[in-house]
Amino acid sequence: MDTVALPQRAGTPQPSQLNATLPNIMDPETAANVPIRNICCIGAGYVGGPTAAVIALHNPHVRVTVVDRDQKRIDAWNGRHLPIHEPGLVDVVRLARDGSSEGRRASSDQAEAGAMDGASRIIGTVVESARMPNLFFSTACVETIGQADMCLISVNTPTKLRGVGSGRATDMAAFEGACRDIAIHAKAGTILVEKSTVPCKTGQLIKDIMEAHRPGVVFPILSNPEFLSEGTAVRDLMHPDRVVIGCESTISGHRAAAALANLYATWVPRSRIAPINIWSSELCKLAANAMLAQRISSINSISAICERTGADVSEIAKSVGMDPRIGPQFLKAGLGFGGSCFRKDIASLTYLSESIGLPEVAAYWQQVLTMNDFQRDRFARHVIATLNNSLRGKKITILGYAFKKNTGDARESPALDVLRILLEEGPRRISIYDPLCSVSDIKRELTVLEAEYAACMPDGPIEIVSDPYVACTDSNAVLVLTDWDMFKNTKPIAALSKPVAMPETYDGTTGTTPNDILHVNLHMEQLAINKPSKPSVPPTSLLAELASRLIPEPTCPVDCAECESIHSSGVLVNKDITTPLVWSDISKIVREPRWVFDGRGVLDERAMVGMGFRLETLGRTSMYRN
């Protein structure tokens, strides 16, 4: 019988490759002939900025330049007011971008001191060398790409809004544009790294673009998906649970992967670096987000059952989460997931499934999105039903617009869907308060509602205020839509009675380098819990010492819009997001019967009822329903 030769798919290891011995990616020597001195990160957004800053922080010998065509965004990264809010990001950027001068600090050692009472003694001084800036932000895209040994592609890949796959497929226009720029201007052998979330098989798209513009020139292609969570992005970068590096099964692919692994290994244990197939790497980000979103939709579906049966979803989540096979993460009932990742990635997964002939798989994951929309709709309609099926002449207060706490990202917020339904009922006023989201960002998101109704004042009912008490004054109902800690009325966790020890370095010693000091400033105290106590220099003195060595920040221009906004509003740059609301004061300024609708499960029912509120919480049977 004749044999048929199957066509060879690009990127698929061929027999000759499988039999060949490929270099070990985890061996530092594999990349000995692949020097990385200049890195270009294309895209200065939520992924590119923090990722480049942390890489630069831990690799002071490497010049890291973030490029973007948006001059205002680049100016923000080079100035005092960073374009995104992430706890600890300012400290990382300042040290890598501005550098520090030489300094001296005291050195202590308990063992050498031989103190019987366990106290440490100063035995000398350590000279901290000056750190030169190695993190830069620029609009000079062409020049930076031409000098780079490695290009990180971190451009935005939103969902397509029109054309084939509209509403589900990934819009790859910016990504393709970045690849074309690299193909035209990069030097031969430049390593390309996918950081943006992209569909599976994007590596082949990159190869096709490179071959079209530079035929015969080798450009190793890697996939290095980010697993960052907004609000904890710097912590996730400093202490990742895994670093996935996907590469082709070629010698050049393995050497490129080893070079990237060496960059991460300056602060990440190699045991947490996972080299895998490039197609697996591209798909694993979508799979991870889809499964996390699935858990949220699953517990939200149970919350609907709880409201009809008298069960309490928080008790269900606690008992289910105690099963070690399940765990407690992402079992918090609420308004569902928002932000720029989960919905986009699941939509991309459903489109991918359909395009490769798997409609049943697409339908399965589509239901996760359907349940997410259902949760928001029923919450908003319950508010309307509770207020006698009419919002005419009534004021509604929205506490929290960001899709989650500790971020100022207003994109894809659950609040937007809630507002869309509330506006249908023609309320007199809707007052929105969020401690971090900017007025301009919220208004930009609300523009999608303008097609049906006038949204923002003066033509519409929506106002955005900077004081939560002003927002609540004369309100018929208060809706908590973001899980900010300041909105909670539960008992605070007792403060630690002893100073927090400095985090340990990987060799087991107590670190006092600038990077270790940053760990303290990034609120990494949890790392010291349940560890043997060790003598340490008080963190406050170390932080003060480091701050004094930092090169002064650039001054803002006279017409700085951020400074003008701060002066006019009286709000400080470091906004207070921890001081809790005094709900007893709010009870005095809202209208009877003092309705509060908790969409995030952050309020204690007994305490709220004791202050005279009527509290409705997702996942619990209403106390006031007939």
C-alpha positions as CSV (number, residue, x, y, z in Angstrom):
1,M,0.0,0.0,0.0
2,D,1.3,3.4,-0.9
3,T,2.3,5.8,1.8
4,V,1.0,9.3,1.9
5,A,3.3,12.1,3.1
6,L,1.4,14.4,5.3
7,P,2.2,18.1,5.0
8,Q,4.5,19.5,7.6
9,R,3.0,22.1,9.9
10,A,5.2,25.0,10.8
11,G,6.4,24.8,14.4
12,T,5.8,21.1,14.7
13,P,8.9,19.2,15.7
14,Q,10.1,16.9,12.8
15,P,11.7,13.5,13.4
16,S,15.2,14.9,12.8
17,Q,14.5,17.5,15.5
18,L,13.1,15.0,18.0
19,N,16.2,12.8,17.6
20,A,18.5,15.7,18.0
21,T,19.8,16.7,21.4
22,L,18.5,20.2,22.1
23,P,20.3,22.5,24.6
24,N,19.0,22.5,28.2
25,I,16.9,25.7,28.7
26,M,17.5,25.6,32.4
27,D,21.2,25.5,32.1
28,P,22.6,29.1,32.3
29,E,25.5,28.2,30.0
30,T,23.0,27.5,27.2
31,A,22.7,31.2,26.6
32,A,26.4,32.0,26.9
33,N,26.6,33.1,23.3
34,V,23.3,35.0,23.5
35,P,24.1,38.3,25.3
36,I,21.2,40.4,26.3
37,R,22.3,44.0,26.9
38,N,19.4,46.0,25.4
39,I,15.7,45.1,25.8
40,C,12.9,46.9,24.0
41,C,9.4,46.6,25.5
42,I,6.8,47.7,22.9
43,G,3.7,49.0,24.8
44,A,3.6,51.1,27.9
45,G,0.4,49.8,29.4
46,Y,-0.7,47.6,32.3
47,V,1.6,44.8,31.2
48,G,4.6,46.4,29.6
49,G,5.3,49.2,32.2
50,P,5.3,47.0,35.4
51,T,7.0,44.1,33.7
52,A,9.8,46.2,32.2
53,A,10.3,48.0,35.5
54,V,10.8,44.8,37.5
55,I,13.1,43.2,34.9
56,A,15.2,46.4,34.9
57,L,15.2,46.5,38.7
58,H,16.7,43.0,39.0
59,N,19.0,43.3,36.0
60,P,20.9,46.6,36.4
61,H,23.4,45.6,33.7
62,V,20.6,45.5,31.1
63,R,19.2,48.6,29.5
64,V,15.4,48.3,29.3
65,T,13.5,50.8,27.2
66,V,9.7,50.9,27.0
67,V,8.4,52.5,23.8
68,D,5.0,53.7,22.9
69,R,3.6,56.1,20.3
70,D,1.4,57.8,22.9
71,Q,3.5,60.8,24.0
72,K,1.2,61.7,26.9
73,R,1.6,58.1,28.3
74,I,5.4,58.2,28.0
75,D,5.5,61.6,29.6
76,A,3.5,60.2,32.5
77,W,6.0,57.3,32.9
78,N,8.9,59.8,32.9
79,G,7.2,62.1,35.4
80,R,5.9,62.1,39.0
81,H,2.4,60.8,38.1
82,L,2.5,57.3,36.7
83,P,-0.3,56.5,34.2
84,I,-1.4,53.4,36.2
85,H,-1.8,52.7,39.9
86,E,-0.3,49.6,41.4
87,P,0.9,49.3,45.0
88,G,4.7,49.5,45.1
89,L,5.1,50.4,41.4
90,V,6.3,54.0,42.1
91,D,9.2,52.6,44.3
92,V,10.3,50.1,41.6
93,V,10.1,52.7,38.8
94,R,12.0,55.3,40.8
95,L,14.9,53.1,41.7
96,A,15.3,51.7,38.1
97,R,14.4,54.9,36.2
98,D,16.1,57.5,38.4
99,G,18.9,55.5,40.1
100,S,20.4,56.0,43.5
101,S,23.6,57.5,44.9
102,E,26.3,55.6,46.9
103,G,25.4,55.0,50.6
104,R,26.5,53.3,53.7
105,R,24.6,51.2,56.2
106,A,25.3,49.4,59.4
107,S,25.8,45.6,59.3
108,S,24.8,43.4,62.2
109,D,25.2,39.7,62.9
110,Q,23.8,37.9,65.9
111,A,26.1,34.9,65.6
112,E,29.3,36.8,65.5
113,A,28.1,39.2,68.2
114,G,27.4,36.2,70.5
115,A,24.7,38.0,72.4
116,M,23.1,35.8,75.0
117,D,19.8,37.7,74.8
118,G,19.4,37.2,71.1
119,A,20.0,40.9,70.3
120,S,22.2,41.8,67.3
121,R,25.2,44.1,67.4
122,I,26.6,46.4,64.8
123,I,29.9,45.0,63.6
124,G,30.7,47.3,60.7
125,T,29.4,49.2,57.7
126,V,28.6,48.1,54.2
127,V,29.0,50.4,51.3
128,E,26.0,50.3,48.9
129,S,27.3,51.3,45.4
130,A,25.5,53.8,43.3
131,R,22.9,52.5,40.9
132,M,22.8,54.0,37.5
133,P,19.4,54.4,35.7
134,N,18.6,51.5,33.4
135,L,14.9,51.9,32.8
136,F,13.8,54.4,30.1
137,F,10.6,55.4,28.4
138,S,10.5,56.8,24.9
139,T,8.5,57.3,21.7
140,A,11.6,56.6,19.6
141,C,10.3,53.2,18.5
142,V,12.4,52.6,15.4
143,E,15.7,53.5,17.0
144,T,15.0,51.4,20.1
145,I,13.9,48.4,18.1
146,G,17.1,48.6,16.0
147,Q,19.3,48.5,19.1
148,A,17.5,45.7,20.9
149,D,18.8,42.2,21.5
150,M,15.3,41.2,22.7
151,C,11.8,42.8,22.0
152,L,8.9,42.2,24.4
153,I,5.6,42.7,22.6
154,S,3.2,44.1,25.2
155,V,0.7,46.0,23.0
156,N,-3.1,46.0,23.6
157,T,-5.0,43.1,22.1
158,P,-8.7,43.9,22.7
159,T,-11.7,42.2,21.4
160,K,-12.7,43.0,17.8
161,L,-15.6,45.5,17.7
162,R,-16.5,44.9,14.0
163,G,-16.0,42.5,11.1
164,V,-15.4,38.8,11.2
165,G,-15.5,37.5,14.8
166,S,-16.9,40.8,16.2
167,G,-17.4,40.7,19.9
168,R,-15.2,37.5,20.4
169,A,-12.1,37.4,18.2
170,T,-9.0,39.2,19.3
171,D,-8.1,42.4,17.5
172,M,-4.5,41.8,16.4
173,A,-4.0,45.1,14.5
174,A,-1.6,46.6,17.1
175,F,0.2,43.3,17.5
176,E,0.7,42.8,13.8
177,G,1.9,46.4,13.5
178,A,4.5,45.9,16.2
179,C,5.7,42.7,14.5
180,R,6.1,44.5,11.2
181,D,8.1,47.3,12.9
182,I,10.4,44.6,14.4
183,A,10.7,42.8,11.0
184,I,11.8,46.0,9.2
185,H,14.1,47.6,11.8
186,A,15.4,44.9,14.1
187,K,18.9,43.4,13.7
188,A,19.2,39.8,12.7
189,G,18.8,37.3,15.6
190,T,16.7,39.6,17.8
191,I,14.6,37.6,20.1
192,L,10.9,38.2,19.9
193,V,8.8,37.6,23.1
194,E,5.0,37.5,23.1
195,K,3.8,39.2,26.3
196,S,0.4,40.3,25.1
197,T,-2.4,37.8,25.5
198,V,-2.8,36.3,22.0
199,P,-4.7,33.4,20.4
200,C,-3.0,30.1,20.0
201,K,-0.8,29.8,16.9
202,T,0.2,33.5,17.0
203,G,3.8,32.4,16.8
204,Q,3.1,31.2,13.3
205,L,1.7,34.6,12.4
206,I,4.9,36.3,13.7
207,K,7.0,33.9,11.6
208,D,5.0,34.7,8.5
209,I,5.4,38.4,9.0
210,M,9.1,38.1,9.6
211,E,9.6,35.9,6.6
212,A,7.6,38.3,4.4
213,H,9.9,41.3,5.3
214,R,13.2,39.6,6.1
215,P,13.3,36.2,4.2
216,G,15.9,33.8,5.4
217,V,16.8,35.8,8.6
218,V,16.4,33.9,11.9
219,F,14.3,35.6,14.6
220,P,13.7,33.3,17.6
221,I,10.2,33.6,18.8
222,L,9.2,33.0,22.5
223,S,5.9,33.0,24.3
224,N,6.0,34.4,27.9
225,P,2.4,35.0,29.1
226,E,1.8,37.3,32.0
227,F,-0.2,36.1,35.0
228,L,-0.6,39.4,36.7
229,S,-3.6,40.5,38.7
230,E,-4.4,44.2,38.8
231,G,-3.9,45.5,42.3
232,T,-1.1,43.0,43.1
233,A,0.8,43.2,39.8
234,V,4.2,44.2,41.4
235,R,3.8,41.5,44.1
236,D,3.0,39.0,41.3
237,L,6.1,40.0,39.4
238,M,8.3,40.0,42.5
239,H,7.1,36.6,43.7
240,P,5.6,34.7,40.7
241,D,4.2,31.2,41.3
242,R,5.4,30.3,37.8
243,V,7.2,31.8,34.8
244,V,6.1,30.1,31.6
245,I,8.4,30.3,28.6
246,G,7.3,28.7,25.4
247,C,9.7,28.1,22.6
248,E,10.1,26.2,19.4
249,S,11.9,22.8,19.4
250,T,15.0,24.2,17.7
251,I,18.5,25.0,18.9
252,S,18.0,28.7,18.4
253,G,14.6,28.5,20.2
254,H,16.1,26.8,23.2
255,R,19.0,29.2,23.4
256,A,16.6,32.2,23.2
257,A,14.5,30.6,26.0
258,A,17.6,30.1,28.1
259,A,18.5,33.8,27.7
260,L,15.0,34.9,28.9
261,A,15.2,32.3,31.7
262,N,18.5,33.9,32.8
263,L,16.9,37.3,33.1
264,Y,14.2,35.9,35.3
265,A,16.6,33.8,37.4
266,T,18.2,36.9,38.9
267,W,15.2,37.0,41.3
268,V,13.0,34.0,40.5
269,P,14.1,30.5,41.6
270,R,14.7,28.3,38.6
271,S,12.3,25.7,40.0
272,R,9.5,28.2,39.2
273,I,10.5,28.7,35.6
274,A,8.6,26.4,33.3
275,P,9.8,25.9,29.7
276,I,7.1,24.4,27.5
277,N,6.0,24.1,23.9
278,I,5.2,27.5,22.3
279,W,1.6,26.6,21.4
280,S,1.0,25.3,24.9
281,S,2.4,28.6,26.3
282,E,0.0,30.7,24.1
283,L,-3.0,28.7,25.2
284,C,-2.2,28.3,28.9
285,K,-3.0,32.0,29.6
286,L,-6.5,31.7,28.1
287,A,-7.0,28.4,29.9
288,A,-6.0,29.8,33.2
289,N,-8.2,32.8,33.0
290,A,-11.1,30.8,31.7
291,M,-10.9,28.4,34.6
292,L,-10.7,31.2,37.2
293,A,-13.7,32.9,35.6
294,Q,-15.5,29.5,35.6
295,R,-15.1,29.3,39.4
296,I,-16.6,32.8,39.8
297,S,-19.6,32.0,37.6
298,S,-20.0,28.7,39.4
299,I,-20.3,30.2,42.8
300,N,-22.5,33.0,41.5
301,S,-24.9,30.4,40.0
302,I,-25.1,28.9,43.5
303,S,-25.8,32.3,45.0
304,A,-29.0,32.5,42.9
305,I,-30.1,29.2,44.3
306,C,-29.3,30.3,47.9
307,E,-31.5,33.4,47.6
308,R,-34.5,31.2,46.6
309,T,-33.9,28.5,49.3
310,G,-32.7,30.3,52.4
311,A,-29.1,29.0,52.2
312,D,-26.2,31.4,52.6
313,V,-23.7,31.4,49.8
314,S,-20.8,32.6,52.1
315,E,-21.3,29.5,54.2
316,I,-21.5,27.3,51.1
317,A,-18.3,28.8,49.8
318,K,-16.5,28.3,53.1
319,S,-17.5,24.6,53.4
320,V,-16.8,23.8,49.7
321,G,-13.4,25.7,49.9
322,M,-12.3,23.5,52.8
323,D,-12.1,20.6,50.4
324,P,-8.4,20.5,49.5
325,R,-9.3,19.4,45.9
326,I,-11.2,22.6,45.4
327,G,-9.6,25.3,47.7
328,P,-11.1,28.6,48.7
329,Q,-9.8,30.8,45.9
330,F,-12.3,32.6,43.6
331,L,-15.3,31.3,45.5
332,K,-16.5,34.8,46.5
333,A,-20.0,35.4,45.2
334,G,-20.6,38.9,43.8
335,L,-21.3,40.8,40.7
336,G,-18.9,38.6,38.7
337,F,-15.7,39.3,36.9
338,G,-14.7,42.4,35.1
339,G,-11.6,44.1,33.9
340,S,-9.8,43.7,30.6
341,C,-8.8,40.0,30.8
342,F,-11.4,37.4,31.8
343,R,-14.2,38.3,29.4
344,K,-11.9,39.0,26.5
345,D,-10.0,35.8,27.0
346,I,-13.0,33.6,27.3
347,A,-14.5,35.2,24.2
348,S,-11.3,34.5,22.4
349,L,-11.4,30.9,23.6
350,T,-15.0,30.4,22.3
351,Y,-14.0,31.9,18.9
352,L,-11.0,29.7,18.7
353,S,-13.1,26.6,19.5
354,E,-15.6,27.4,16.8
355,S,-13.0,28.2,14.2
356,I,-11.4,24.8,14.7
357,G,-14.7,22.9,14.6
358,L,-15.5,22.5,18.3
359,P,-18.9,24.2,18.7
360,E,-19.7,22.2,21.9
361,V,-16.5,23.5,23.6
362,A,-17.4,27.0,22.5
363,A,-20.9,26.7,24.0
364,Y,-19.5,25.4,27.3
365,W,-17.3,28.4,27.8
366,Q,-19.9,30.8,26.5
367,Q,-22.1,29.8,29.4
368,V,-19.5,31.2,31.8
369,L,-20.0,34.6,30.2
370,T,-23.8,34.2,30.2
371,M,-23.8,33.5,33.9
372,N,-21.6,36.6,34.5
373,D,-24.1,38.8,32.7
374,F,-27.0,37.2,34.4
375,Q,-25.6,38.0,37.9
376,R,-25.3,41.7,37.1
377,D,-28.7,41.9,35.5
378,R,-30.5,40.3,38.4
379,F,-28.7,42.4,40.9
380,A,-29.7,45.7,39.2
381,R,-33.3,44.5,38.6
382,H,-33.6,43.5,42.3
383,V,-32.6,47.0,43.2
384,I,-35.4,48.4,41.0
385,A,-37.9,45.9,42.3
386,T,-37.1,46.7,45.9
387,L,-37.6,50.4,45.2
388,N,-41.2,49.8,44.1
389,N,-40.2,49.2,40.4
390,S,-39.5,52.8,39.8
391,L,-36.5,55.1,40.1
392,R,-38.3,58.3,39.1
393,G,-37.3,61.1,41.4
394,K,-34.9,59.0,43.3
395,K,-31.2,59.2,43.9
396,I,-28.9,56.1,43.7
397,T,-25.4,56.1,45.2
398,I,-22.7,53.9,43.6
399,L,-19.7,53.1,45.9
400,G,-16.9,51.8,43.8
401,Y,-16.5,51.8,40.0
402,A,-13.3,49.9,39.6
403,F,-13.8,46.3,38.7
404,K,-11.8,45.2,41.8
405,K,-10.1,46.9,44.8
406,N,-6.6,48.4,44.7
407,T,-6.7,49.4,41.1
408,G,-7.8,52.5,39.2
409,D,-8.7,50.5,36.1
410,A,-12.2,51.5,35.0
411,R,-12.3,49.2,32.0
412,E,-15.0,46.5,31.7
413,S,-16.4,47.3,35.2
414,P,-19.5,45.4,36.4
415,A,-20.8,48.8,37.5
416,L,-21.3,49.8,33.8
417,D,-23.8,47.0,33.2
418,V,-25.6,47.9,36.5
419,L,-25.8,51.5,35.4
420,R,-27.2,50.6,32.0
421,I,-30.2,48.9,33.6
422,L,-30.7,51.7,36.2
423,L,-30.7,54.4,33.6
424,E,-33.7,52.7,31.9
425,E,-35.8,53.7,34.9
426,G,-34.9,57.4,34.7
427,P,-33.5,58.1,38.1
428,R,-33.2,61.7,39.3
429,R,-29.5,61.4,40.2
430,I,-26.8,58.7,40.3
431,S,-23.7,59.7,42.3
432,I,-20.6,57.6,41.8
433,Y,-17.6,57.5,44.2
434,D,-14.4,55.6,43.7
435,P,-11.2,56.3,45.6
436,L,-8.8,55.6,42.7
437,C,-10.6,55.7,39.3
438,S,-10.2,59.1,37.6
439,V,-13.2,61.1,36.6
440,S,-11.9,61.1,33.0
441,D,-11.6,57.3,32.9
442,I,-15.1,56.8,34.3
443,K,-16.6,59.2,31.8
444,R,-14.8,57.6,29.0
445,E,-16.3,54.2,29.9
446,L,-19.8,55.7,30.3
447,T,-19.8,57.0,26.7
448,V,-21.0,53.6,25.6
449,L,-24.3,54.4,27.3
450,E,-24.8,57.7,25.5
451,A,-26.3,56.0,22.4
452,E,-29.4,55.2,24.4
453,Y,-29.5,57.7,27.2
454,A,-27.9,60.9,28.3
455,A,-25.5,59.6,31.0
456,C,-23.4,62.3,32.6
457,M,-24.4,65.7,33.9
458,P,-25.6,68.2,32.8
459,D,-27.7,66.4,30.3
460,G,-27.8,63.1,32.2
461,P,-28.3,62.0,35.9
462,I,-24.8,60.7,36.6
463,E,-22.3,62.7,38.6
464,I,-18.9,61.6,39.8
465,V,-17.9,62.9,43.2
466,S,-14.7,62.8,45.3
467,D,-16.4,62.4,48.7
468,P,-18.3,59.3,49.6
469,Y,-20.4,61.1,52.1
470,V,-21.5,63.7,49.5
471,A,-22.4,60.7,47.2
472,C,-24.6,59.2,49.9
473,T,-26.4,62.4,51.0
474,D,-30.1,62.2,50.4
475,S,-29.7,58.8,48.7
476,N,-32.6,56.4,48.3
477,A,-30.3,53.4,47.9
478,V,-26.5,52.8,48.3
479,L,-25.0,50.2,46.1
480,V,-21.6,48.7,46.9
481,L,-20.1,47.6,43.6
482,T,-16.3,47.3,44.4
483,D,-14.8,45.4,47.3
484,W,-12.6,48.3,48.6
485,D,-11.4,47.6,52.1
486,M,-12.6,51.1,53.1
487,F,-16.2,50.1,52.4
488,K,-16.1,47.1,54.8
489,N,-17.5,47.2,58.3
490,T,-16.0,44.0,59.6
491,K,-13.5,43.9,62.4
492,P,-10.0,44.9,61.3
493,I,-7.2,42.4,61.6
494,A,-5.1,43.1,64.7
495,A,-1.8,44.8,63.9
496,L,1.4,43.0,64.5
497,S,3.0,43.8,67.9
498,K,6.5,43.3,66.7
499,P,8.5,44.9,63.9
500,V,8.3,42.9,60.6
501,A,11.5,41.2,59.7
502,M,13.2,41.9,56.4
503,P,12.3,39.3,53.7
504,E,14.8,36.5,53.3
505,T,16.9,36.1,50.1
506,Y,17.0,32.8,48.4
507,D,20.3,31.8,50.1
508,G,18.6,32.0,53.5
509,T,20.3,35.2,54.7
510,T,18.5,38.4,55.7
511,G,18.8,40.8,52.8
512,T,19.3,44.5,53.1
513,T,19.9,45.4,49.4
514,P,17.7,48.1,47.8
515,N,15.6,45.3,46.3
516,D,15.0,43.7,49.7
517,I,14.0,47.1,51.1
518,L,11.5,47.5,48.3
519,H,9.9,44.2,49.4
520,V,9.1,45.8,52.7
521,N,7.7,48.9,51.1
522,L,5.5,46.7,48.9
523,H,3.8,45.4,52.0
524,M,5.3,42.0,51.8
525,E,5.0,41.4,55.5
526,Q,3.2,38.1,55.0
527,L,6.4,36.5,53.9
528,A,7.8,36.8,57.4
529,I,4.8,35.2,59.1
530,N,5.5,31.6,60.4
531,K,9.2,31.9,59.8
532,P,11.8,31.8,62.6
533,S,12.5,35.2,63.9
534,K,15.8,36.7,62.9
535,P,17.4,40.0,64.0
536,S,17.0,42.8,61.5
537,V,17.5,46.4,61.2
538,P,14.2,48.3,61.6
539,P,12.6,48.6,58.1
540,T,11.7,52.3,58.7
541,S,15.4,53.2,59.0
542,L,16.3,51.2,55.9
543,L,13.5,52.9,53.9
544,A,14.6,56.3,55.1
545,E,18.2,55.5,54.1
546,L,17.1,54.3,50.7
547,A,14.9,57.3,50.1
548,S,17.7,59.6,50.9
549,R,19.9,58.0,48.2
550,L,17.3,58.0,45.4
551,I,18.0,60.5,42.7
552,P,15.4,63.3,42.9
553,E,12.3,62.9,40.7
554,P,11.9,65.2,37.7
555,T,9.9,68.2,38.3
556,C,6.4,68.6,36.7
557,P,5.9,71.2,34.1
558,V,4.1,74.4,35.2
559,D,0.9,73.3,33.3
560,C,0.8,69.7,34.7
561,A,-2.8,68.6,34.5
562,E,-2.4,66.1,37.3
563,C,-1.0,68.8,39.7
564,E,-3.7,71.2,38.7
565,S,-6.4,68.6,39.5
566,I,-4.8,67.8,42.8
567,H,-4.7,71.5,43.8
568,S,-8.2,72.2,42.7
569,S,-9.7,69.1,44.4
570,G,-7.5,69.1,47.5
571,V,-6.9,65.4,47.0
572,L,-3.3,64.2,47.7
573,V,-1.3,62.2,45.2
574,N,-1.3,59.2,47.5
575,K,-5.1,58.8,47.9
576,D,-6.3,57.3,51.1
577,I,-7.9,53.9,50.3
578,T,-7.7,52.4,53.8
579,T,-9.6,54.8,56.2
580,P,-12.9,53.0,56.6
581,L,-16.3,54.6,55.9
582,V,-18.2,55.5,59.1
583,W,-21.4,53.8,58.2
584,S,-23.1,55.2,61.3
585,D,-22.6,58.7,59.8
586,I,-24.0,57.5,56.5
587,S,-27.1,56.2,58.2
588,K,-27.9,59.8,59.2
589,I,-27.7,61.3,55.7
590,V,-29.5,58.7,53.6
591,R,-33.2,58.6,53.1
592,E,-35.5,56.1,54.9
593,P,-35.7,53.2,54.9
594,R,-31.9,53.3,54.3
595,W,-31.5,50.7,51.6
596,V,-28.0,49.3,51.1
597,F,-27.3,46.7,48.3
598,D,-24.1,44.8,48.8
599,G,-22.8,43.5,45.5
600,R,-19.5,42.3,46.9
601,G,-20.3,40.6,50.2
602,V,-18.2,43.1,52.2
603,L,-20.8,44.3,54.7
604,D,-21.7,42.6,58.0
605,E,-25.5,42.1,58.1
606,R,-25.9,42.3,61.9
607,A,-23.8,45.5,62.2
608,M,-25.6,47.2,59.3
609,V,-29.1,46.3,60.6
610,G,-28.1,47.5,64.1
611,M,-27.4,51.0,62.5
612,G,-30.8,51.1,61.0
613,F,-30.0,50.0,57.4
614,R,-31.9,47.5,55.3
615,L,-29.2,45.4,53.8
616,E,-29.6,43.2,50.7
617,T,-26.7,40.9,49.9
618,L,-26.1,38.6,46.9
619,G,-26.5,35.0,47.8
620,R,-28.7,35.5,50.9
621,T,-32.5,35.4,51.2
622,S,-34.0,38.9,51.6
623,M,-35.3,39.7,55.1
624,Y,-37.8,42.1,53.6
625,R,-39.3,40.1,50.7
626,N,-42.9,39.1,51.0
